[in-house]
Amino acid sequence: MKKVFLSAFAALVFFSCQNDQSENLDQDTNTIAQRGCASQDVLDAQLRANPALAIKMNEIEAFTQNQVLTNRLVNGKVEIPVIVNVLYRTTAQNISDAQIQSQIDVLNKDFNAANSDYNSVPALFSGVKANVGITFVLEKINRKSTTKTSWGTNDAMKKTAQGGIAPTSPTTKLNMWSCAIGGGILGYAQFPGGSSATDGVVIDSKYFGLSGSANAPFNLGRTGTHEVGHWMNLRHIWGDANCGSDLVADTPTHNTANYGVPAYPHYSTCSGTPVEMTMNYMDYTDDNGMYMFSNGQKSRMAAIFLSGGPRAAFGI
C-alpha cells in the first residue's frame, strides 16, 4: 500500500493540475456505455474561476492529513439530513418518492458495510475494508417542472435564476439534485471547500437509486455512493492521473480508471505492480462491481466533520 506525504506546494499543484477524463456516450442508443463522473472537471472549472479556492482546499488537505496522522479522529456517528431536489421535463424524470428513498437506503447500506456484496471483498483487502459509520435521513423532497432537455455541469440546476432549485441549508444538510445532466455524465459532486451556494451532489435521474433494469449497469444506486464519497472529500482511486494519488495510504496505486467488472486479480503496471482495488466505490466500475471503502478513506471522510473541518457543522 502507498504512503501519502503532501507538502503545501504539492497540494496546490494537485488541486490545480489534474488530467481531464473523457466520458463515453453511445450515440446510437443514447445510453451511457461507461461511467462518467464530472466532479474533477467541475472542480477544475471552479479553480480556474477562483484561484483562491486552491489555497482553501490546500488548507483543508493539511487539516485532513494532520487528523489522520495524529490519530485524533473520533469514532462517532454522523447522521446526514438529505434534501432531494427533482427537476423534471418528462414523467420518467419525475422520479418517485420510492425511488428517492431507495437511494437513501443504498447510501445507508454502503456507508455502514450492510451492502449484500460487502463480503465479496477479496481476502487481500479484507484487513482494510471499512464500515464508515455514517447514516443518511431523507428530510424533504422538492420538485420543479422544467423545459430543459439537459442541465450540463455548470451548476445551473442549483440556481433559481437559471430555472433550478437553490440548495436548502447546505452547511447542515446534504442537497442532492436529480435531473437530466447530459453529455454522458452520470453525476458529479462538489468537494469540501467550494461555495455553499452550489454545494451538494447531482445525479442523472436515470441513475438515481434503484432505477430498474433498463438503466443497467448503473441501476444499483452506486452513482450516489460514488458522488457522496466525493462530497466527503474522497478522490478517484487513480488520482485523476496515470498512477496518481488519491491521498489515501491503504489503497493501491491504479494506472487509471477501471470500467465494467474487471476480473480479479487486476494488476496495476504502476510501481510495485499492486493488485488494484477495482471494487472500491471510487473507481469507475459498474454498479455491481463496486462494494467497499477502505479504512484510509473512512479516516479521510471522518476528518471533515471534526471541529475545524470543512463540514464541522454536521458534527461528530
Secondary structure, 3 states (H helix, E strand, C coil): CCCCCCCHHHHHHHHHCCCCCCCCEECCCCEECCCCECHHHHHHHHHHHCCHHHHHHHHHHHHHHHHHHCCCCCCCCEEEEEEEEEEECCCCCCCCHHHHHHHHHHHHHHCCCCCCCHHHCCHHHCCCECCCCEEEEEEEEEEEECCCCCCCCCCHHHCHHHCCCCCCCCCCCEEEEEECCCCCCCEEECCCCCCHHHCCEEEEHHHCCCCCHHHCCCCCCHHHHHHHHHHCCCCCCCCCCCCCCCCCCCCCCCCCCCCCCCCCCCECCCCCCCECCCCECCCCCCHHHCCECEHHHHHHHHHCCCCCCCCHHHCC
